[in-house]
Amino acid sequence: MLTWHILSGIYFKNCTGSYNPVIFSANSNGNGKANLALVSPQEKEKGKGKGNLNSNTKHKHSVCASPQNGSIAVTGRFTVKMSIAKPLKKLASCVILDLDGTLLNTDALLSDVLGGFLSKYGKQWDGREVHKTLGKTPLEAAAAIVEAYDLPCTTNEFISAINPLYSEKWCNIKAQPGANRLIKHFGGHGVPMALASNSPRVNIEGKISFHQGWKESFSVIIGGDEVASGKPSPDIYLEAAKKLNVEPSSCLVIEDSIPGVTAGKAAGMEVVAVPSIPKQSHLYTSADEVINSLLDLKPEKWGLPPFQDWVEGTLPIESWYIGGPVIKGLGRGSKVLGIPTANLSTEGYSTVLSEHPSGVYFGWAGLPTKGVFKMVMSIGWNPYFNNPEKTIEPWLLHDFAEDFYGEDLRLVIVGYIRPEANFSSIESLIAKIHEDGRIAEKALDLPIYSTYRDDPYLKSCVKDSSHL
């Protein structure tokens, strides 16, 4: 990438003792070398061309670049320092993806199957042991559960009993938000993709068979039973690179677990982590980048084709619905932030909350006695306040004369703005919330979003149609 900078200076011309004002321009290709061009203001006015200025010219200059601090110094009778744009991260030519937790939301299935199985032994699955299974081989995960819950069976007996319960529910596993978009994007741009999972090959193909176009999109599919050692060993990623016929260093890995990240780095690859355990991103220090969800992936950072589907700072998503009585929140919306939120209870919405990553979304809100309004909302833990639980906090973009606690609020979520973030001060948090509101307010006037204002889910709750 070439970045040009223009600046003026004084040049000791031809060592004759006379100084002449000049204009310098420089570019750097990121490899520590630089080229400069010289033209005087007089020559520029006359339209004359630029002369080369470098260490090989008769003007006796030295040109040096320091990629460490991004500066260039040109020495002669003058010294000029200038900033040079940082080069891209290591370029990737292909993508290797994990499956469970990365492309597929297997948390709900895990809770459903294990909850029912453990109840037979008088045990209750509460999800606290999920970290012991994340990214592990099936045998390791099974052993961890048998030990954690002190089950009266061997690891192999547990696997034999649990596998049929899993496989019969593969058809219910949903894709992670952004997974279909990512696969379609890379496939459409001819970026080679591989699927590498610790699960047995037959299980991988069984799961993705319920997702149209997935199997055809991957040039290579490798299961944990096809290599000597599963993750965190690099074997599976090295084998994927070999079958793709590429160097490991040209591969970008996308993973949700620490064992998977460890495996990718051990294979000499660049790794983007999408942590599947909430509030644990600080543990992924070995990853080259940590993102909140697949919705936040920026392929261009790795030299891959960028997404072109963002509209006015927003990302259209498949609409989803949620609703319930408005409850009193944590008492900070109006009092602390000056922003009245219409909070919803999370009771009964654990599955919905697990399916959608934390972040800022927007859409339309319906109230039976008041009508339909534009809405922006956050779901997550709000890092600034460090919520103990994942919450849903909608802000209806309208000034209401009175509270409406207890009224049935219905939401149609149609777009995404940004991932959840922390802030250094309450002022910066408030400023960002208002910016989110302005983005949502403007975007909801676009046809791609405005049509949802007449969604039947909203219209059916509004008693007076004149509010629509």
MIPAZA-362426 format. One line per 3 residues: number of its first residue (from 1); their letters; for each residue x, y, z of C-alpha. Coordinates in Angstrom, 1 decimal, always signed. Example, Ala and Ser with C-alpha at 12.3 -4.5 7.8 and 13.67 -1.06 7.14 Angstrom:
! MIPAZA-362426
1> as> +12.3:-4.5:+7.8 ~ +13.7:-1.1:+7.1
! end
This chain:
! MIPAZA-362426
1> mlt> +0.0:+0.0:+0.0 ~ +1.5:+3.4:-1.0 ~ +0.8:+6.4:+1.0
4> whi> +1.9:+9.8:-0.3 ~ +2.7:+12.9:+1.9 ~ +3.5:+16.4:+0.6
7> lsg> +5.6:+18.8:+2.7 ~ +7.9:+21.7:+2.0 ~ +11.5:+22.2:+3.0
10> iyf> +14.8:+23.8:+2.1 ~ +17.3:+22.0:-0.1 ~ +21.0:+22.8:-0.5
13> knc> +21.1:+22.6:-4.2 ~ +24.1:+21.2:-6.1 ~ +26.3:+22.2:-3.1
16> tgs> +26.7:+25.7:-4.6 ~ +25.9:+27.5:-1.4 ~ +22.5:+28.7:-2.5
19> ynp> +19.3:+27.5:-0.8 ~ +16.1:+26.9:-2.7 ~ +12.6:+26.2:-1.4
22> vif> +11.3:+22.9:-2.6 ~ +8.3:+20.6:-2.2 ~ +9.0:+17.0:-1.3
25> san> +6.7:+14.0:-1.6 ~ +7.4:+10.5:-0.2 ~ +5.9:+7.1:-0.3
28> sng> +6.6:+3.8:+1.5 ~ +5.6:+0.3:+0.5 ~ +5.8:-1.0:+4.1
31> ngk> +9.2:-2.8:+3.6 ~ +11.4:-0.1:+5.2 ~ +12.3:+1.5:+1.9
34> anl> +11.2:+4.9:+0.7 ~ +11.3:+7.0:-2.4 ~ +11.1:+10.8:-2.6
37> alv> +10.5:+13.2:-5.4 ~ +11.6:+16.8:-5.7 ~ +10.2:+19.8:-7.4
40> spq> +10.7:+23.5:-6.7 ~ +7.7:+25.9:-6.5 ~ +9.0:+27.6:-9.6
43> eke> +9.2:+24.4:-11.5 ~ +5.8:+23.4:-10.3 ~ +4.3:+26.6:-11.6
46> kgk> +6.0:+26.0:-15.0 ~ +4.7:+22.5:-15.1 ~ +8.1:+20.9:-15.1
49> gkg> +8.4:+17.3:-14.0 ~ +9.7:+16.0:-10.7 ~ +13.3:+14.8:-10.3
52> nln> +14.2:+11.8:-8.2 ~ +15.7:+12.5:-4.8 ~ +17.3:+9.5:-3.2
55> snt> +20.7:+8.2:-1.9 ~ +21.9:+7.6:-5.5 ~ +21.4:+11.1:-6.8
58> khk> +24.2:+13.6:-7.3 ~ +22.7:+15.7:-4.5 ~ +24.4:+13.5:-1.9
61> hsv> +21.4:+12.6:+0.2 ~ +20.6:+9.7:+2.4 ~ +17.1:+8.3:+2.7
64> cas> +16.2:+6.0:+5.5 ~ +12.9:+4.6:+6.8 ~ +12.1:+3.1:+10.2
67> pqn> +9.1:+0.7:+10.0 ~ +9.2:+0.4:+13.8 ~ +8.1:+4.0:+14.4
70> gsi> +6.6:+4.7:+11.0 ~ +8.9:+7.7:+10.2 ~ +11.1:+8.6:+7.4
73> avt> +14.1:+10.9:+7.7 ~ +15.8:+12.6:+4.7 ~ +19.2:+14.0:+5.5
76> grf> +21.3:+16.5:+3.6 ~ +21.2:+20.2:+4.5 ~ +17.7:+19.4:+6.0
79> tvk> +15.9:+16.8:+8.0 ~ +12.3:+15.9:+7.3 ~ +10.3:+13.5:+9.4
82> msi> +6.9:+12.2:+8.3 ~ +4.4:+9.6:+9.4 ~ +3.8:+6.6:+7.1
85> akp> +0.7:+4.5:+7.2 ~ +1.1:+1.2:+9.0 ~ +1.1:-1.8:+6.6
88> lkk> -1.7:-4.3:+6.7 ~ -1.6:-7.3:+8.9 ~ -0.2:-10.5:+7.4
91> las> -2.2:-11.2:+4.2 ~ -4.3:-14.3:+4.0 ~ -5.2:-16.2:+0.9
94> cvi> -7.6:-18.8:+2.5 ~ -9.8:-19.2:+5.5 ~ -10.0:-22.2:+7.9
97> ldl> -13.1:-22.3:+10.1 ~ -14.0:-24.2:+13.2 ~ -17.6:-25.5:+13.4
100> dgt> -19.2:-25.9:+16.8 ~ -19.5:-22.6:+18.6 ~ -17.9:-20.7:+15.6
103> lln> -20.4:-21.4:+12.8 ~ -23.0:-23.3:+14.7 ~ -24.7:-22.3:+17.9
106> tda> -24.4:-25.6:+19.8 ~ -24.9:-24.1:+23.3 ~ -28.7:-24.6:+23.2
109> lls> -28.3:-28.2:+22.0 ~ -25.8:-28.9:+24.7 ~ -28.0:-27.6:+27.5
112> dvl> -31.0:-29.4:+26.1 ~ -29.4:-32.8:+25.7 ~ -27.3:-32.7:+28.9
115> ggf> -30.1:-31.3:+30.9 ~ -32.3:-34.2:+30.1 ~ -29.6:-36.9:+30.4
118> lsk> -28.2:-35.6:+33.8 ~ -31.7:-35.4:+35.3 ~ -31.9:-39.2:+35.1
121> ygk> -29.1:-39.3:+37.7 ~ -30.6:-36.6:+39.9 ~ -28.1:-34.0:+38.5
124> qwd> -28.8:-30.6:+37.1 ~ -26.9:-29.1:+34.2 ~ -26.4:-25.4:+34.9
127> gre> -23.8:-24.6:+32.2 ~ -21.0:-23.8:+34.7 ~ -19.0:-26.7:+33.4
130> vhk> -19.2:-25.7:+29.7 ~ -15.7:-24.3:+29.7 ~ -14.4:-27.8:+30.4
133> tlg> -15.8:-29.0:+27.2 ~ -15.2:-26.0:+24.9 ~ -12.9:-26.9:+22.0
136> ktp> -12.1:-30.3:+23.4 ~ -12.2:-33.6:+21.5 ~ -15.5:-35.6:+22.1
139> lea> -13.6:-38.0:+24.4 ~ -12.0:-35.3:+26.5 ~ -15.4:-33.4:+26.8
142> aaa> -17.2:-36.6:+27.8 ~ -14.5:-37.4:+30.4 ~ -14.8:-33.9:+31.9
145> ive> -18.6:-34.2:+32.3 ~ -18.4:-37.6:+33.8 ~ -15.9:-36.4:+36.4
148> ayd> -17.6:-33.0:+37.1 ~ -21.0:-34.6:+37.8 ~ -19.6:-37.8:+39.3
151> lpc> -21.7:-40.0:+37.0 ~ -21.9:-43.7:+37.7 ~ -20.7:-44.7:+34.2
154> ttn> -17.5:-44.8:+32.2 ~ -16.6:-42.2:+29.6 ~ -17.2:-44.6:+26.8
157> efi> -20.6:-45.5:+28.2 ~ -21.5:-41.9:+28.5 ~ -20.5:-41.3:+24.8
160> sai> -22.6:-44.3:+23.7 ~ -25.6:-43.0:+25.5 ~ -25.3:-39.3:+24.6
163> npl> -24.4:-39.5:+20.9 ~ -27.8:-40.7:+19.6 ~ -29.5:-37.9:+21.6
166> yse> -27.3:-35.3:+20.0 ~ -27.5:-36.6:+16.4 ~ -31.3:-36.7:+16.4
169> kwc> -31.3:-33.0:+17.2 ~ -28.7:-31.8:+14.7 ~ -31.5:-30.5:+12.5
172> nik> -32.3:-27.9:+15.2 ~ -28.9:-26.4:+15.4 ~ -29.0:-22.8:+14.2
175> aqp> -26.2:-21.0:+12.4 ~ -24.4:-18.3:+14.4 ~ -25.4:-14.8:+13.4
178> gan> -23.2:-13.8:+10.5 ~ -22.2:-17.4:+9.6 ~ -24.3:-17.7:+6.4
181> rli> -23.2:-14.2:+5.4 ~ -19.5:-15.1:+5.9 ~ -19.7:-18.3:+4.0
184> khf> -21.6:-16.8:+1.1 ~ -19.2:-13.8:+1.0 ~ -16.0:-15.8:+0.8
187> ggh> -17.5:-18.4:-1.5 ~ -18.7:-15.6:-3.9 ~ -15.3:-14.1:-4.0
190> gvp> -13.5:-17.4:-4.6 ~ -11.7:-17.5:-1.3 ~ -10.8:-21.1:-0.5
193> mal> -12.3:-22.3:+2.7 ~ -11.7:-25.3:+4.9 ~ -13.7:-26.7:+7.8
196> asn> -11.6:-28.1:+10.7 ~ -13.3:-29.5:+13.8 ~ -12.4:-31.8:+16.6
199> spr> -15.7:-33.7:+16.0 ~ -15.6:-36.9:+13.9 ~ -15.9:-36.3:+10.2
202> vni> -19.2:-38.1:+10.0 ~ -20.6:-35.8:+12.7 ~ -19.4:-32.7:+10.9
205> egk> -21.1:-33.6:+7.6 ~ -24.2:-34.6:+9.5 ~ -24.5:-31.2:+11.2
208> isf> -23.8:-29.1:+8.1 ~ -26.2:-31.1:+5.9 ~ -29.0:-29.1:+7.5
211> hqg> -27.5:-25.8:+6.2 ~ -28.0:-25.2:+2.6 ~ -24.9:-24.7:+0.5
214> wke> -22.4:-25.2:+3.3 ~ -20.9:-28.5:+2.3 ~ -20.4:-27.3:-1.3
217> sfs> -18.7:-24.1:+0.0 ~ -15.8:-25.9:+1.7 ~ -12.9:-27.2:-0.4
220> vii> -11.7:-29.2:+2.5 ~ -13.4:-30.8:+5.5 ~ -11.3:-32.4:+8.3
223> ggd> -12.5:-34.1:+11.4 ~ -10.6:-34.8:+14.6 ~ -10.7:-38.5:+13.9
226> eva> -8.6:-37.9:+10.7 ~ -5.5:-36.6:+12.4 ~ -3.1:-38.0:+15.1
229> sgk> -4.1:-35.4:+17.7 ~ -7.0:-32.9:+18.1 ~ -6.8:-29.3:+19.1
232> psp> -4.8:-27.8:+20.8 ~ -2.4:-29.8:+18.7 ~ -1.8:-28.0:+15.3
235> diy> -2.3:-31.3:+13.4 ~ -5.7:-30.5:+12.1 ~ -4.8:-27.1:+10.8
238> lea> -1.6:-28.2:+9.2 ~ -3.5:-31.0:+7.4 ~ -6.1:-28.4:+6.2
241> akk> -3.4:-26.2:+4.8 ~ -1.8:-29.2:+3.1 ~ -5.0:-30.3:+1.5
244> lnv> -5.7:-26.7:+0.4 ~ -2.2:-26.7:-1.1 ~ -1.2:-23.5:+0.7
247> eps> +1.4:-22.4:+3.1 ~ +0.2:-22.4:+6.8 ~ +1.3:-18.7:+7.1
250> scl> -1.2:-17.7:+4.4 ~ -4.2:-19.1:+6.3 ~ -6.6:-17.2:+8.5
253> vie> -8.2:-19.3:+11.2 ~ -11.5:-18.3:+12.8 ~ -12.1:-20.0:+16.2
256> dsi> -14.3:-19.7:+19.3 ~ -12.2:-21.7:+21.8 ~ -8.9:-21.3:+23.5
259> pgv> -7.7:-24.8:+22.4 ~ -8.6:-23.9:+18.8 ~ -6.8:-20.6:+19.0
262> tag> -3.8:-22.4:+20.5 ~ -3.9:-24.9:+17.6 ~ -4.0:-22.3:+14.9
265> kaa> -1.1:-20.3:+16.3 ~ +0.9:-23.5:+16.8 ~ +0.4:-24.1:+13.1
268> gme> +1.9:-20.8:+12.2 ~ -1.4:-19.2:+11.1 ~ -3.1:-15.9:+11.9
271> vva> -6.1:-16.4:+14.2 ~ -9.3:-14.4:+14.8 ~ -11.0:-15.4:+18.0
274> vps> -14.8:-15.2:+18.5 ~ -15.1:-16.2:+22.1 ~ -18.2:-18.3:+22.8
277> ipk> -18.1:-17.9:+26.6 ~ -19.4:-14.5:+27.6 ~ -17.1:-12.0:+29.2
280> qsh> -14.0:-14.2:+28.6 ~ -12.3:-12.3:+25.8 ~ -9.4:-11.3:+28.0
283> lyt> -8.3:-15.0:+28.1 ~ -7.7:-15.0:+24.3 ~ -4.4:-13.2:+24.5
286> sad> -2.6:-15.4:+21.9 ~ -5.1:-14.6:+19.2 ~ -4.2:-12.0:+16.6
289> evi> -7.6:-10.4:+16.9 ~ -10.6:-10.9:+19.2 ~ -14.0:-9.9:+17.9
292> nsl> -17.4:-10.0:+19.5 ~ -19.2:-12.0:+16.8 ~ -18.9:-12.9:+13.1
295> ldl> -20.9:-9.8:+12.4 ~ -17.8:-7.8:+13.4 ~ -15.3:-9.5:+11.1
298> kpe> -13.4:-7.1:+8.9 ~ -11.9:-9.3:+6.1 ~ -9.9:-6.4:+4.6
301> kwg> -7.7:-6.4:+7.7 ~ -6.3:-9.6:+6.4 ~ -6.1:-8.7:+2.7
304> lpp> -9.4:-10.5:+2.0 ~ -12.4:-9.0:+0.1 ~ -14.4:-6.6:+2.3
307> fqd> -18.1:-7.0:+3.0 ~ -20.2:-4.5:+0.9 ~ -23.5:-4.9:+2.7
310> wve> -23.2:-2.1:+5.4 ~ -25.8:+0.6:+4.8 ~ -25.4:+4.1:+6.4
313> gtl> -23.3:+2.6:+9.2 ~ -25.7:-0.3:+9.8 ~ -25.8:-3.9:+8.9
316> pie> -29.2:-5.4:+7.7 ~ -29.9:-8.7:+9.5 ~ -32.6:-11.3:+9.4
319> swy> -35.4:-9.8:+11.5 ~ -36.1:-11.3:+14.9 ~ -38.9:-10.7:+17.4
322> igg> -39.1:-10.3:+21.1 ~ -41.7:-8.8:+23.5 ~ -43.3:-8.7:+26.9
325> pvi> -44.4:-6.3:+29.7 ~ -42.2:-3.2:+30.3 ~ -40.5:-3.6:+33.7
328> kgl> -38.5:-1.3:+36.0 ~ -34.9:-1.7:+35.0 ~ -31.8:-1.1:+37.0
331> grg> -32.7:+2.5:+37.7 ~ -29.9:+4.1:+35.6 ~ -31.6:+4.8:+32.3
334> skv> -33.3:+8.2:+33.1 ~ -31.4:+8.9:+36.4 ~ -27.8:+8.2:+35.3
337> lgi> -27.9:+8.4:+31.6 ~ -30.8:+10.7:+30.9 ~ -32.1:+8.1:+28.5
340> pta> -35.4:+6.4:+29.4 ~ -35.2:+2.8:+28.4 ~ -38.2:+0.5:+28.2
343> nls> -36.7:-2.6:+29.8 ~ -37.9:-6.2:+29.1 ~ -37.7:-9.1:+31.4
346> teg> -35.2:-11.7:+30.3 ~ -37.3:-14.5:+31.8 ~ -38.3:-16.9:+29.1
349> yst> -35.8:-15.5:+26.6 ~ -32.7:-17.3:+27.6 ~ -32.6:-19.1:+24.2
352> vls> -33.1:-15.9:+22.3 ~ -30.3:-14.2:+24.2 ~ -27.9:-17.1:+23.6
355> ehp> -28.6:-16.9:+19.9 ~ -27.8:-13.3:+19.5 ~ -24.4:-11.7:+20.3
358> sgv> -24.2:-8.8:+22.6 ~ -24.2:-5.4:+20.9 ~ -26.4:-2.5:+19.7
361> yfg> -29.3:-3.3:+17.4 ~ -32.3:-1.3:+16.1 ~ -35.8:-1.7:+14.7
364> wag> -39.4:-0.9:+15.5 ~ -41.3:-1.0:+18.8 ~ -45.1:-1.4:+19.2
367> lpt> -47.1:-0.3:+22.2 ~ -50.9:-1.1:+22.4 ~ -52.0:+2.3:+23.5
370> kgv> -49.4:+4.5:+21.9 ~ -48.4:+3.1:+18.5 ~ -45.3:+2.1:+16.6
373> fkm> -42.0:+3.9:+17.1 ~ -38.4:+3.8:+16.0 ~ -36.1:+2.0:+18.5
376> vms> -32.5:+1.3:+19.3 ~ -31.4:-1.2:+21.9 ~ -28.5:-2.9:+23.5
379> igw> -28.4:-6.5:+24.6 ~ -25.5:-7.7:+26.8 ~ -23.7:-7.0:+30.0
382> npy> -23.0:-3.3:+29.5 ~ -19.3:-3.5:+30.5 ~ -19.4:+0.0:+32.0
385> fnn> -21.9:-1.1:+34.6 ~ -20.8:-4.7:+34.6 ~ -24.2:-6.3:+34.6
388> pek> -24.4:-9.6:+36.3 ~ -26.8:-10.9:+33.7 ~ -27.4:-10.3:+30.0
391> tie> -30.1:-7.7:+29.7 ~ -32.3:-6.2:+27.0 ~ -32.5:-2.4:+27.1
394> pwl> -34.6:-0.8:+24.3 ~ -34.7:+3.0:+23.9 ~ -37.8:+4.2:+22.0
397> lhd> -36.8:+7.2:+20.0 ~ -39.8:+9.3:+21.1 ~ -40.6:+11.7:+24.0
400> fae> -43.3:+10.2:+26.1 ~ -45.3:+12.3:+28.5 ~ -45.6:+9.4:+31.0
403> dfy> -44.3:+6.0:+32.0 ~ -45.8:+2.9:+30.6 ~ -44.7:+0.2:+32.9
406> ged> -46.6:-3.1:+32.5 ~ -47.7:-2.3:+28.9 ~ -47.0:-5.0:+26.4
409> lrl> -44.0:-4.0:+24.3 ~ -43.2:-5.7:+21.0 ~ -39.9:-5.3:+19.2
412> viv> -38.9:-6.2:+15.6 ~ -35.1:-6.1:+15.4 ~ -34.0:-5.5:+11.8
415> gyi> -30.4:-4.2:+11.9 ~ -27.1:-4.1:+13.7 ~ -24.9:-1.1:+14.6
418> rpe> -21.9:-2.2:+16.6 ~ -20.5:-4.6:+19.2 ~ -20.8:-4.0:+22.9
421> anf> -18.0:-1.9:+24.2 ~ -16.7:-0.4:+27.4 ~ -16.1:+3.3:+28.0
424> ssi> -13.7:+5.4:+30.1 ~ -16.3:+7.7:+31.4 ~ -20.1:+8.1:+31.7
427> esl> -19.9:+11.1:+29.4 ~ -18.4:+9.0:+26.6 ~ -21.0:+6.3:+27.1
430> iak> -23.8:+8.8:+26.9 ~ -22.3:+10.4:+23.8 ~ -22.1:+6.9:+22.1
433> ihe> -25.7:+6.1:+23.0 ~ -26.9:+9.3:+21.4 ~ -24.8:+8.5:+18.3
436> dgr> -26.4:+5.1:+18.1 ~ -29.8:+6.8:+18.3 ~ -29.0:+9.1:+15.5
439> iae> -27.7:+6.3:+13.3 ~ -30.9:+4.2:+14.0 ~ -33.2:+7.2:+13.5
442> kal> -31.7:+7.9:+10.0 ~ -31.4:+4.3:+8.9 ~ -35.0:+3.4:+9.8
445> dlp> -36.2:+5.8:+7.1 ~ -34.5:+3.7:+4.4 ~ -36.8:+1.4:+2.5
448> iys> -34.8:-1.7:+3.5 ~ -35.8:-1.0:+7.1 ~ -39.0:+1.2:+7.0
451> tyr> -41.2:-1.6:+5.6 ~ -41.0:-3.5:+8.9 ~ -43.0:-0.7:+10.6
454> ddp> -46.1:-2.5:+9.2 ~ -45.0:-5.9:+10.4 ~ -48.1:-7.9:+11.6
457> ylk> -46.3:-8.6:+14.9 ~ -46.5:-4.9:+15.7 ~ -49.9:-4.1:+14.0
460> scv> -51.7:-6.8:+16.0 ~ -50.7:-5.3:+19.3 ~ -51.7:-1.7:+18.6
463> kds> -55.3:-1.2:+19.5 ~ -55.7:+2.1:+17.7 ~ -54.6:+1.8:+14.0
466> shl> -54.3:+5.6:+13.8 ~ -51.0:+5.2:+15.7 ~ -49.5:+3.3:+12.8
! end
